[in-house]
């Protein structure tokens, strides 16, 4: 059981605690201001701190350990971009050349097929004497001039001007 404390003694004890807490709060406020009072008081050290930060910041905005890898990364990225652009252009040129070569090859195959048809019809007529064999020959010779013109354009498109004069020199029919 706790002994009963007289009300007078309890009031005296509470006032002593209150005075002690008040004195302690004043001392804390004076030595190290609280967060609440810090926001209300003008800051005298802020301009000096700002000047110091600006002086340090103006002398070297990024440390060398950060700036060097960043600069190297940018340089490597630009180099990769340039090489990929050159590679893309070479690929595009090769693709165009391949397409043109395939077109030339298709036109040449058309001309060869027409010549073979004309030859087969002519041979059939010469062997049998039947004029019905001349139909493939006549059809092939009619289609041969436009086919040779297309082949000439395809060869000129490739850029081989030496072959263009020889295409279609000999006339059939």
C-alpha positions in Angstrom: 0.0 0.0 0.0 1.2 3.4 -0.8 1.1 6.0 1.9 -1.4 8.7 1.4 0.1 12.1 0.4 -1.5 15.2 1.7 -3.1 17.5 -0.9 -0.8 20.4 0.1 2.3 18.3 -0.4 0.9 17.0 -3.7 0.4 20.6 -4.9 3.9 21.6 -3.9 5.3 18.6 -5.7 3.4 19.4 -8.9 4.5 23.1 -8.9 8.1 22.0 -8.4 7.8 19.6 -11.4 6.1 22.3 -13.4 8.8 24.9 -12.6 11.5 22.3 -13.4 9.9 21.5 -16.8 9.4 25.2 -17.6 13.1 26.0 -16.8 14.2 23.0 -18.9 12.0 24.0 -21.9 13.4 27.6 -21.8 17.0 26.2 -21.7 16.2 23.9 -24.6 14.6 26.8 -26.6 17.7 28.9 -26.0 20.3 26.2 -26.8 18.6 24.2 -29.5 15.4 25.7 -30.9 12.6 23.2 -31.5 11.3 22.4 -35.0 8.2 24.6 -34.4 10.1 27.7 -33.2 12.8 27.2 -35.9 10.1 27.8 -38.6 9.1 31.0 -37.0 12.5 32.5 -36.4 14.4 34.2 -39.2 17.4 32.2 -40.3 20.6 34.1 -40.1 22.9 31.3 -41.3 20.9 30.5 -44.6 22.5 33.2 -46.8 26.0 32.0 -45.9 25.0 28.4 -46.5 23.5 29.4 -49.9 26.6 31.3 -50.9 28.8 28.3 -49.9 26.6 25.9 -51.9 26.6 28.2 -54.9 30.4 28.6 -54.8 30.9 24.9 -54.6 28.3 24.3 -57.3 29.8 26.9 -59.7 33.3 25.6 -59.4 32.3 22.0 -60.4 28.7 21.2 -61.1 29.3 17.4 -61.4 32.1 15.4 -59.8 34.6 13.9 -62.3 33.5 10.4 -61.2 30.0 11.2 -62.5 30.9 13.4 -65.5 33.4 11.1 -67.1 31.2 8.0 -67.4 28.3 10.1 -68.5 30.4 11.8 -71.3 31.8 8.4 -72.4 28.3 7.0 -72.5 27.1 9.9 -74.7 30.0 9.5 -77.0 29.6 5.7 -77.4 25.8 6.2 -78.0 26.5 8.8 -80.8 29.1 6.4 -82.3 26.6 3.6 -82.3 24.0 5.8 -83.9 26.4 6.9 -86.7 27.6 3.3 -87.5 24.0 2.1 -87.5 23.0 4.8 -89.9 25.8 3.9 -92.2 24.8 0.3 -92.0 21.2 1.1 -92.7 22.2 3.1 -95.8 24.4 0.3 -97.1 21.6 -2.2 -96.5 19.2 0.1 -98.4 21.5 0.4 -101.4 22.1 -3.4 -101.5 18.3 -4.0 -101.2 17.7 -1.6 -104.2 20.4 -3.3 -106.2 19.0 -6.7 -105.4 15.5 -5.7 -106.5 16.8 -4.2 -109.7 18.8 -7.3 -110.5 15.8 -9.5 -109.8 13.7 -7.3 -112.2 16.4 -7.6 -114.9 16.5 -11.3 -114.4 12.7 -11.6 -114.7 12.7 -9.6 -118.0 15.6 -11.7 -119.3 13.6 -14.9 -118.5 10.6 -13.5 -120.3 12.7 -12.8 -123.4 14.3 -16.3 -123.3 10.8 -17.9 -123.0 9.5 -15.9 -126.0 12.6 -16.9 -128.1 12.2 -20.6 -127.1 8.5 -20.4 -128.1 9.4 -18.8 -131.4 12.1 -21.3 -132.1 9.8 -24.3 -131.2 7.1 -23.0 -133.5 9.5 -22.4 -136.4 11.1 -25.8 -135.9 7.6 -27.5 -135.9 6.7 -25.7 -139.1 9.9 -26.7 -140.8 9.7 -30.3 -139.8 6.0 -30.8 -140.6 5.1 -28.1 -143.0 1.9 -27.5 -141.1 1.0 -23.7 -140.8 -0.6 -24.3 -137.3 2.9 -24.5 -135.9 3.5 -20.9 -137.0 1.0 -19.6 -134.4 3.4 -19.8 -131.4 6.1 -18.2 -133.6 3.9 -15.3 -134.6 2.7 -14.7 -131.0 6.2 -14.8 -129.7 7.6 -12.4 -132.3 4.7 -9.9 -131.6 5.5 -10.0 -127.8 9.3 -10.0 -128.3 9.6 -6.3 -129.1 7.9 -5.0 -126.0 9.8 -7.6 -123.9 13.1 -6.5 -125.3 12.2 -2.9 -124.6 11.5 -3.8 -121.0 14.8 -5.7 -120.8 16.6 -2.7 -122.2 15.1 -0.4 -119.6 15.9 -2.8 -116.8 19.5 -3.1 -118.0 19.8 0.7 -118.3 18.4 1.0 -114.8 21.2 -1.2 -113.4 23.7 1.1 -115.0 25.3 -1.3 -117.4 25.3 0.9 -120.5 27.6 -1.4 -122.5 24.8 -4.0 -123.0 22.0 -1.6 -123.9 23.0 -1.1 -127.6 23.2 -4.9 -128.2 19.7 -5.6 -126.9 17.2 -6.1 -129.7 19.6 -5.4 -132.6 18.5 -8.5 -134.6 15.0 -8.3 -135.8 12.8 -11.4 -135.9 10.1 -11.9 -138.5 
